[in-house]
Amino acid sequence: MPTVPTSRQAAGAQLLNQLDSTGYTWADTRNAATATGTSPISGQTMSVQAYKITGGRGNYWVIGRPTFGFDFSSVSGTITSMTLKLYKGTTTTIVSDVIVVKNSNTWASLPASDDYDVDLGTAYSSAFSMNSAGGLGDLKSVTLNSTAMSDAVGNSDFNIAIVDKDYDYDNVAPTGLRIDQCVFYFYDVTYYPRIEYTAVTGYGNTVMGVVSANIGEVTGVATANIGKVIGVQ
């Protein structure tokens, strides 16, 4: 099954928005056009964040959205399946739910603070959790939906974000810290995120009730050389 990318990539960032909760609301933090900054990719990993700090360290809303992209410009036809592969980046038990969403932003080299404003209304997956108790490097396979498949074909900037499902995606203000955040490897030579997919190509029309996805050639003639089939244009 083809994979994108075929090796470690670096075009990603963990976009962090941290606002003083005494002067800003949860909605201000969640719906901001820009992040307050990018968070370092610590230990080659990214983490999904959505929590509230209260007390001696100050009072803050915190949202972290790992953002990265894939180059599908060489892929044509119809994608029939897509699976995002993520590898757990901590030995801590993870129970928080996250979800993959669309990111319409594009960037030349790395995502910047203004790429924080992702498409929370367009989910590319169902909710999931990196929910193994240990297993540093454990694989999590996430099925991507038909919207993701359609958006990916021929797209050199198929960009996504992974966000907290319970608070960020569902728009529920958190009340405290979370110690069970989703952490996955990003910039690692072995455990980098990747997408496995299947795609079909073929004749561009229906021929005698057979859809184009199932037609590779007609009577030994490549589809590119066919102008009509049995008198049907």
HUUR-V942886 format. One record per residue. N is the residue number from 0. RES is the residue in one small letter. PSI is psi in whole degrees, 0 to 359 (none if undefined). Layout:
{{N,RES,PSI} {N,RES,PSI}}
This chain:
{{0,m,130} {1,p,152} {2,t,138} {3,v,128} {4,p,175} {5,t,353} {6,s,175} {7,r,139} {8,q,166} {9,a,358} {10,a,72} {11,g,163} {12,a,152} {13,q,106} {14,l,122} {15,l,128} {16,n,118} {17,q,111} {18,l,145} {19,d,118} {20,s,350} {21,t,344} {22,g,346} {23,y,152} {24,t,170} {25,w,318} {26,a,321} {27,d,318} {28,t,315} {29,r,320} {30,n,10} {31,a,148} {32,a,332} {33,t,157} {34,a,162} {35,t,348} {36,g,178} {37,t,140} {38,s,139} {39,p,143} {40,i,89} {41,s,125} {42,g,30} {43,q,18} {44,t,162} {45,m,153} {46,s,144} {47,v,131} {48,q,143} {49,a,102} {50,y,177} {51,k,131} {52,i,130} {53,t,131} {54,g,216} {55,g,332} {56,r,6} {57,g,184} {58,n,112} {59,y,146} {60,w,139} {61,v,126} {62,i,128} {63,g,125} {64,r,100} {65,p,129} {66,t,130} {67,f,172} {68,g,173} {69,f,149} {70,d,106} {71,f,22} {72,s,336} {73,s,0} {74,v,126} {75,s,180} {76,g,218} {77,t,122} {78,i,128} {79,t,346} {80,s,145} {81,m,134} {82,t,120} {83,l,128} {84,k,119} {85,l,149} {86,y,126} {87,k,134} {88,g,23} {89,t,158} {90,t,356} {91,t,144} {92,t,130} {93,i,124} {94,v,351} {95,s,140} {96,d,142} {97,v,173} {98,i,147} {99,v,130} {100,v,164} {101,k,145} {102,n,105} {103,s,349} {104,n,153} {105,t,159} {106,w,154} {107,a,317} {108,s,297} {109,l,149} {110,p,144} {111,a,179} {112,s,327} {113,d,5} {114,d,7} {115,y,330} {116,d,80} {117,v,172} {118,d,81} {119,l,344} {120,g,356} {121,t,98} {122,a,139} {123,y,356} {124,s,174} {125,s,169} {126,a,146} {127,f,167} {128,s,142} {129,m,71} {130,n,30} {131,s,148} {132,a,329} {133,g,234} {134,g,61} {135,l,125} {136,g,3} {137,d,138} {138,l,135} {139,k,120} {140,s,123} {141,v,118} {142,t,126} {143,l,149} {144,n,183} {145,s,330} {146,t,316} {147,a,317} {148,m,314} {149,s,318} {150,d,334} {151,a,326} {152,v,122} {153,g,10} {154,n,117} {155,s,348} {156,d,60} {157,f,92} {158,n,143} {159,i,166} {160,a,150} {161,i,122} {162,v,159} {163,d,129} {164,k,317} {165,d,328} {166,y,305} {167,d,304} {168,y,315} {169,d,354} {170,n,56} {171,v,123} {172,a,125} {173,p,159} {174,t,353} {175,g,193} {176,l,161} {177,r,135} {178,i,10} {179,d,37} {180,q,154} {181,c,121} {182,v,128} {183,f,155} {184,y,143} {185,f,290} {186,y,76} {187,d,139} {188,v,337} {189,t,317} {190,y,36} {191,y,151} {192,p,144} {193,r,162} {194,i,124} {195,e,140} {196,y,163} {197,t,144} {198,a,149} {199,v,144} {200,t,163} {201,g,198} {202,y,140} {203,g,5} {204,n,167} {205,t,130} {206,v,113} {207,m,43} {208,g,0} {209,v,122} {210,v,156} {211,s,329} {212,a,338} {213,n,5} {214,i,116} {215,g,322} {216,e,159} {217,v,119} {218,t,41} {219,g,3} {220,v,128} {221,a,146} {222,t,330} {223,a,340} {224,n,8} {225,i,120} {226,g,324} {227,k,159} {228,v,116} {229,i,46} {230,g,0} {231,v,123} {232,q,none}}
